[in-house]
């Protein structure tokens, strides 16, 4: 059964992962995230809600 022979597809699989890890990962990770979360200084403590039925 040819699908059980790892020779033809294992080399393609390993080469595609090497290309992804060596070439594409640095290019993808070099992009700057424009929507970075900002730290906010919270000075006021939130007030509890006023529940009229309690």
Beta strands, then each sheet from edge to edge (+ up, - down):
end
